[in-house]
Amino acid sequence: MTTQSSFALRGRNPDVLTCIANLSNDEVFTPPEFANRMLDTLADAWAADHGGADLWADRSVRFLDPCAKSGVFLREITGRLTHGLAAAMPSLEERVGHILTQQVFGIGITRMTSLLARRSLYCSKHAQGEHSVARGFATDDGNVWYQRTEHAWDGGRCAHCGASQRTLDRGETLESHAYAFIHTDNVRARVAELFGGDMQFDVIIGNPPYQLDDGGFGASAVPIYHQFVRQAQSLDPRFLTMVIPSRWLFGGRGLDEFRQDMLADSRLRHIVDYADSRHVFQSVDVAGGICYFLWNRDNPGECCVVEYDGEMTVSQCVRPLLEPGADVFIRHSGAIPILRKVMQVETGGQTLALPPEKRFDRQVSSQKPFGLRTFYRGTSKSSSPEDILVLQSGGRAWMPRADVTIGRDLIDQWKVFTSKSSSEHAGQMDKNGQRKVLSRSGVLPPGSAVTETYILLGTYDDEVTARNCFSYVTTRLFRFLLIARSSAQDLARSAYSFVPIQDFSKAWTDEDLYAKYGLDSNEIAYIETLIRPMDPADA
C-alpha cells in the first residue's frame, strides 16, 4: 500500500526552483523570491479593495497562470492559501484538496513545462500519481492543462501570433511554440473548454514568453508577451499581474497600439520597474530591463511607479502614466521636473512636446543613411582615388564611391555619428550605477560613409560646426534626455525627441546647459549620478 506525501514536505531546502536553468531568453523561469514580491503587491491591493481582508483566507478566489513554466506562481499561491485557510478549514488534507481542485489553475506552455509545473504544485508530474498531494482529480493533468496546439498558417504567418511558417512549421517531433492561451479567437470559450463550465478567474498571474524565436534574433524578434496580457484582460479578472520586458513602455516592434492602450488605462495601478533585468533574472539580460504590473479592474486611478536599482528602491511615487505632451512613459520619475525645466525654456510651457523645428531628432538620419547593410564590408586598402572611407561594424575600411546608393549628397560633408544601438557596455550600468548611454561616436570628415550599424546625428559644411554639435552630444544632459525617452538600448530616431537643438556656432558643456535651463544642485546631482562622463576627444 502506498501513501501520499504530505503537502508540508514541500518546504524542504534548497528550493529546487532556484536551481533550474532557463529554457531560453524568451522562456525565462521566475525566481521564487520575485514571484513572492508580485504576490505581496497583489495581496496589498486586495486588502485595500476589501476593507483589509486577507486574500489568502478567501476560499472562493480563483487563480490562473496562463503561461505556466516552473509552476512557481501556482506553488507559492497554494502555500499561502494553505496557511491562510487553516482556521476556516482545519483539516490539512481537506484544505489542500480544496485549494488544488477549486482555486489554482494553470496552462502549460510546453509539454515539459506542464510536467514541471505539476511537479511543483502536486509534488508529482501526474496529478493522480502515487506521490501526488492532490486528491479528487479525474485525470493526470489535474488543473494544469497542456495539449499540443498548432499554428494557424495564413500566407506564411500564423494568424494568431505572427510566427513564421518557414521557421516553426517543423513537424510533430519538435515543439510548435503555438501557445494555447493566445491561439484562439475566443479565449473565454477556450478556457471553459479546458477546465469545464463558465470559469471566472479573480486573479490572473504569470510570466509569459517574451518573443518568438523565429529567426528574428534579439531586438528584431517578434514580441508576443503583449498578446498574453490582452487575452488575460479579455477574461475580465479582478486583478491581472504579469512580469514582462520594460521596453513596451518606450518602444518595441509592433507594440505601439498596446502601449497607447495600456498607458491610457486607469486600471493599471502599479508598475515595478527594474532597469537591469539581471537583478531579477541573474543569467538573462533582457534589453531595456524588466517590470511587473498590477491591473485592478474595479479600482481605477493613478499609478504607483516603483523604480529599482539592484535591490535598492530608487523612487516610489504615484503619478500619471503619460505626462502632458509625451507619447511614452517617462521611466525615471526624477527626470520629470528636469524635462519640464528644459521645455519651459524651449517652449515657454510645461508640456513635454518640443515644436518640430526645435527637436534634435529632425536632424538624425534614418537607418541605413547610405543604403549600406550591416554586413557590408569594404577593403583594407584604397585602390582608387575615388574610394571613400566607410565606418562599418568592426572598424574602418575603404569602398568605391559608386557603392553608395542613397545619401550621396552627404558623402562630402562633415558628419557626427553614433552607433544605432547602445552596446552592452554603454547601455548598462557600471559598478557605480552610471551609464555611458552612447556607444561608439565621433566626427567623420568629408569623403566618408557609414553602414547601418551607425546613424548620423547631424551633417555640416565645416568641421567647427560638426565638432560643436559633437560637444553637445557628449554632455551628460544630452544623454540624460535620451534615457528619459528610451530604454537606452533602442536608440532609433524617436529616442532623440526630448533633446532640443542648440546653437552650434559654439561648443557646449554641461555647465553651459545647466545654467541655460536653470537646473539646481539636486537636479544636477541626479543627472550626474545616472550618466557617466564622456570625453569628446576619446569618443
LOGUKOL-903502 format. One record per residue (C-alpha): residue in three letters; x, y, z. Coordinates in steps of 0.05 Angstrom, whole numbers, plus 5000, padded with zeros to 4 digits. Example, Ala and Ser with C-alpha at 12.3 -4.5 7.8 and 13.67 -1.06 7.14 Angstrom:
residues 2
ala524649105156
ser527349795143
END
This chain:
residues 539
met500050005000
thr502750694981
thr501351335018
gln501052034991
ser506352535010
ser504453085059
phe503953775027
ala508154035085
leu514253675056
arg514654195002
gly518454655049
arg525054285042
asn531554655029
pro534454824980
asp528655034936
val529454654870
leu526355244832
thr532355674849
cys536955164817
ile534055014749
ala536655344685
asn532455774639
leu529755454575
ser531756044532
asn531656804533
asp524356814513
glu522156284564
val525156514629
phe523556184696
thr521256654751
pro525456634815
pro521156454876
glu523257074913
phe521057514856
ala514457144848
asn513157284921
arg514458024911
met508958024859
leu504357644906
asp505658144962
thr503658714915
leu497358334896
ala495558184969
asp496458914989
ala491859144932
trp486658614950
ala486658845023
ala485959575002
asp479859404960
his476658935011
gly477059315077
gly483658995098
ala481358285083
asp486657745074
leu486757475003
trp489756825026
ala483956695075
asp478756705020
arg476756004996
ser472756264937
val478356634899
arg480656304835
phe487656394806
leu490156254735
asp497256234708
pro496056204632
cys503456114616
ala505955634669
lys513255424664
ser516355224731
gly509655274767
val512655764817
phe506556224819
leu501655654830
arg506155344883
glu507055984922
ile499656154918
thr497955464943
gly502855535001
arg499756195021
leu492655935017
thr494555315057
his496755765114
gly491256285105
leu485455785104
ala487755395164
ala482755705212
ala476855605166
met478954905143
pro482854565200
ser483853905162
leu490253975122
glu488153435073
glu481353755061
arg484454445056
val489854255005
gly484753844965
his480154444961
ile485654924940
leu488554474887
thr481854274856
gln477854924863
gln482655514868
val489155444827
phe489455314752
gly494955344700
ile496255264626
gly503054974608
ile506755304550
thr510254654530
arg509653924550
met515953954591
thr513854574630
ser507054274643
leu510453684676
leu514954144715
ala509154574738
arg505253964762
arg511453724798
ser512054394834
leu504654414851
tyr502653694863
cys509553414882
ser508552944823
lys508553054748
his501952684748
ala496152954790
gln493952234804
gly501051974816
glu502651584878
his506752154907
ser501752694890
val498953124946
ala492753254904
arg486252854911
gly479852884874
phe482352954802
ala479552524746
thr485752604702
asp493252624709
asp493353344684
gly489553594745
asn488554334737
val494954444698
trp492854344626
tyr497154214566
gln495853954497
arg499954094435
thr497054674396
glu498454834323
his499355504288
ala494055764241
trp498355884179
asp495856434133
gly500456684078
gly506756434112
arg505056724180
cys500856484239
ala494256874241
his494556894317
cys501757024337
gly505257224272
ala510256644274
ser514056474211
gln511555834178
arg518355734146
thr521655714215
leu516555394261
asp512654914216
arg517554354232
gly513453734246
glu510753394307
thr517353184337
leu519253894358
glu515454404400
ser510854834358
his511055434407
ala503855544389
tyr501555754459
ala494455554472
phe492456184510
ile493756644451
his491956164394
thr484456264397
asp479456794376
asn475156684437
val479456584499
arg473456544546
ala470555954508
arg477455644504
val478455674579
ala471555384591
glu473454814544
leu479954684581
phe477254704653
gly469754594644
gly464055064656
asp464055824657
met470655954691
gln471356644721
phe478256784750
asp479257314803
val486857344793
ile491057214730
ile498457194742
gly504556974702
asn511057084665
pro509356984591
pro514256814535
tyr517257474512
gln518557364438
leu518256854382
asp524956544365
asp523256504291
gly529756764262
gly528957494281
phe534157464337
gly534957984391
ala531458654383
ser528458464315
ala524957844340
val517357874345
pro514758034415
ile508657644439
tyr508157794513
his503058344499
gln498457824468
phe498157454535
val496458104570
arg490858264522
gln487857564526
ala488157584602
gln484558254603
ser479157974558
leu477657454613
asp475858044658
pro479357834722
arg479158284784
phe486758314783
leu492058184730
thr499458184744
met505057964698
val512458044691
ile514458294622
pro520158674588
ser520159414605
arg521359624533
trp513859634520
leu513760284559
phe518260654509
gly518160274443
gly518659584415
arg516759274349
gly509259234338
leu507659494408
asp505160204392
glu497760044399
phe498859614461
arg503060164494
gln497860704478
asp492160284506
met495860084569
leu498460784586
ala491461064577
asp488360534622
ser486860794692
arg486360084717
leu493860004711
arg495360164784
his502359914798
ile508859864757
val515259604789
asp521059724741
tyr528059424741
ala532559784692
asp537559204693
ser534058534685
arg539858164716
his537458404784
val531357954772
phe533957414726
gln541357344742
ser543256954680
val538957324629
asp539958034602
val533358294575
ala534758934535
gly531459524569
gly530059164634
ile524258804666
cys517959044701
tyr511658754732
phe504959104733
leu498459044771
trp491959174735
asn485959284780
arg479159224745
asp474859524800
asn479160084827
pro481860564773
gly486461144790
glu493561394782
cys499260904781
cys504460764835
val511160734799
val516960404835
glu524060424807
tyr529359934828
asp536859984821
gly539259294841
glu535959144908
met535359884925
thr528960274912
val530860904874
ser523961214878
gln516661074891
cys511161564873
val504061594848
arg503661964782
pro500261964714
leu502961454665
leu503161984609
glu505762684622
pro502763244580
gly505863244511
ala509262564520
asp507361954480
val511561474522
phe512361314595
ile517861724630
arg521761174663
his525461584715
ser520761984760
gly526662444777
ala527262634704
ile520362964700
pro522063624735
ile528463674694
leu524663564629
arg519564084650
lys525164604661
val528264444593
met521564504559
gln519865144597
val525965484567
glu524965204497
thr517365274492
gly515065724548
gly510465174574
gln510264544617
thr508464074561
leu513863564544
ala513063664469
leu518264074432
pro515964424368
pro518664064306
glu523764604290
lys527064524358
arg527363764361
phe534163454353
asp531162834322
arg529563224258
gln536963224242
val538062494260
ser538462034199
ser534261434187
gln537260734189
lys541860584131
pro543461324115
phe547761094057
gly543860464039
leu549460014066
arg547359404105
thr550759184170
phe554358614134
tyr557459074081
arg564959004082
gly569859484049
thr577159334035
ser583159454079
lys586759884027
ser584560423979
ser585260213906
ser582760843871
pro582661603883
glu575061543881
asp574961073942
ile571861344006
leu572561164079
val566960724107
leu565560624181
gln562959914188
ser561859404242
gly568759224266
gly572459854244
arg574260294185
ala575460074114
trp575260334042
met569860273990
pro568360513919
arg564261153919
ala559760823868
asp557460313920
val553560863957
thr546360813932
ile543061353974
gly545461964013
arg550762113961
asp550062853977
leu552462714048
ile558962384028
asp562963024024
gln560163344087
trp562663324159
lys558662804197
val557062694271
phe555561954281
thr553861454335
ser552060714339
lys544860564323
ser544160184389
ser547860214454
ser552959674464
glu552259244526
his557759644559
ala554660324541
gly547460164556
gln548259814623
met550160104690
asp557360054713
lys559359884785
asn557560604804
gly550660554775
gln552261014716
arg551260934641
lys555161194583
val548761124540
leu552161234472
ser556960724445
arg562060884391
ser561061604369
gly565062154335
val566162614276
leu567662364205
pro570962804152
pro568562914081
gly569562314035
ser566361814083
ala560161394095
val557360914147
thr553760244146
glu547060154182
thr550959984245
tyr551160744254
ile546561334247
leu548262064233
leu546662584286
gly548063164240
thr551663354176
tyr555364014166
asp559364404115
asp565164554162
glu569064184216
val568064714271
thr560464664270
ala560763904268
arg565263884329
asn560964384366
cys555063924354
phe559163334379
ser561063714442
tyr553563754456
val552463014442
thr557662824494
thr554663244550
arg551262874607
leu544863274597
phe544363064523
arg545062324542
phe540462404602
leu534962664556
leu535962034513
ile534761554571
ala528761964592
arg525561784525
ser528161084512
ser530860454545
ala537960684529
gln538860074485
asp533960244430
leu536760884400
ala532360984340
arg530961694314
ser525061764362
ala529661694422
tyr532162394408
ser525362744410
phe526363034480
val533063344460
pro532864074438
ile537364334382
gln542564834405
asp546465394370
phe552465024342
ser556565644327
lys559765494394
ala561764884435
trp557464644493
thr559064384563
asp554464124617
glu555764754657
asp553065174599
leu546864744594
tyr545564714669
ala545765474671
lys541365554608
tyr535865114637
gly536465354709
leu537764664740
asp539064664814
ser544464274852
asn539863684867
glu537763614794
ile544963654771
ala546963124822
tyr541362684797
ile543762724725
glu550962604744
thr549062014787
leu545961674726
ile550561884669
arg557961744663
pro562662284635
met564362234561
asp570562594535
pro569562854463
ala576862734449
asp576361994468
ala569661814437
END
